[in-house]
Amino acid sequence: MTTRIGVYPGTFDPITLGHMDIIRRGAKLVDRLIIGVTTNAAKSPMFSDDERMDMVRREVAAIGHGDIEVVGFNSLLMDFAEAQGASIVIRGIRGVTDFEYEYQLTGMNRQLNHHVETVFLMADVALQPIASRLVKEIALYGGDIAKFVPPTIRDEVVARVAEQGSRNR
């Protein structure tokens, strides 16, 4: 029997409760889930690649699902998926704007590798508004992000904001 491997890619800067929801649900669809932590300089990351991978590993370990691995990558998603032996890419969708972008991306990815299917999971209704970009913005202005990220991640984001604030003085 073939092991069904899925990839859930993202920058996870920081990992949110929405990401964790997709990870939990996506892990049920595959035998092995690989969380691909990638670099996207256009998103102005708050945390380094290594810091983000550590955060994701810690949060994934806390959910206690045995066959989830966290791997960093800096390549085309389809090349990464193929290198991991994945046949499925899992993507979370919060709304229409995400769908339009993901629809176009999926079409391009399909042209690059038609052996890898993309599966969309709708975000839980309570988690739909959460976006890492907005979490960082709220934190930068001193807002409470506890409703959007796991507790340890909240502490790290708050500490990073304070660190950046002291550097800018």
N, C-alpha and C positions, 0 to 999 in steps of 0.2 A: 504494500500500500504506500502511496506517495504522501509525503508530509506536505501539507498546505502551508506555505510561508507567506506572510503578509508584511508589508512595510507601511508604517505610518510616519511620514516625513514632516518636518517642521523646524522652525528655529527655536521654539520653546523659550522665548526670551521675555518674561519668564514662563515656566509651565503654569497653566491655570487649571481651575476646576473643570473648565470645558475640555481641555486637553485630556485630563484624567478620565472624564466620562467617556470620551472616544476611545481611549486606551482600554478601559475595562470592557466596553462593548465590542470593540474590534478584536480583542483577544479571544472572544467567544466564537468568532467567525473563522479562525485559522488555528492550525496546530501550533504554530510558532509565530510570534509577532516581533518584528524588529522595528524599534523606534529609531528612525534616522534623524539625527540632530545635524542640521546643516548650517552653513554660514550664509548670511545674506547681508552684505555690507550696506545695501540700500536701506535696510531697516534700522540702522544705527543701533546695534546691540548694546544693551546695558551690561551684559555679562559676556565673558569670553566663552569660546567653544567648550573648553574644559569645565568651566563653572556650570554651564548649562547642562552638559552631559552628567556631571555629578548630581545636579538638582533632579534631573529626570530619573537617574538610577535610584536615588534615595526615595523618591515618591513612588516609583514602580515597585520597589522592594516592599514598601509599606502596604501595598494592596495584596501582596502574597500570591500572585499568579506566577506559577513556576516557569512558564516558557515565554518570557518576554526578555528581549535583549536590547540594550541601548548601544548604538553604533554611530560614530560621527562620520560625516561624508561631505565632500566638496566636489561634486561632479553632477552630471545630469542625473535626474531622478531615475530614468529608465536604465542607465548604466549601473547605478547603485542597486536597483531592484534585481537586475540580472545577476550582478556579482553576488548578491545574497541568496540567489535561487528562488526569489519571490515570484509568485504568479498573480499576486493581488497587491494593489496599492489602496490604502484606506485613507479617505479624506473626510474631514468634518465640515459640515455646511451649517452656517448660522442663519442665512437668509438669501434673498434673491441676488444681492451683490456678490456674495461668495459663489453662488451657483454659476453666475455668468462667467466669472473668472475661471472657476474650476472646469466648466464646460469647455472653454477654449483650451485650457491647459491639457485636459484629457484628450482632446482631439489631436493636439500636437504630440503628446506622449504616445498615442496610439500609432501615429505615423513613424515614431522612432522605434517602437517595440510593440507589435500587435499581440504578443504572447502574454502581456501583463494587463490584467483587467483592473479598472478603477472602481471601487465601491464607495459610495457616498453614504455617510451616516449623518442624519439630521441631529443637530445639537439638542439636548434636552431643553425644553421650553424655558426653564428657569435659568439656564446657562447661556442662552442664545446671545445676549448682549455682550458677553465677556470677550474681549480681545486683548492680547498682550500689550499692544500699542496703547490702548486706553488705560490698562492697569498701570503702566509706567507713567502715563500723563497724570493720572489721579494721584499717584504716589509723589510725583515731583511737586505737586501743589499742596501736599500735606494731607490729602484725603485718605480715608480708611479703605484699604483694599482687602480686608479680611473676608468679605463675601465672595471674592473672586479667585483667590489663590489658597493653597494649603498653608497652614500656620507657619511652618518653617520657611516657606518661600516668601511669605509676607515679611518675616523678620529680615531675610536677606535683601529684599527689595528696599525696605526702609533703611537698612544699614548702608546700602549702596547709594541711595539718594543723599543720606547724610554725609557720606564720604565725598561724593561729587560736590555737594554744597560747600563743604569746608575747603575743597581744592579751588573752587571758583571765587573764594573771598579774597 
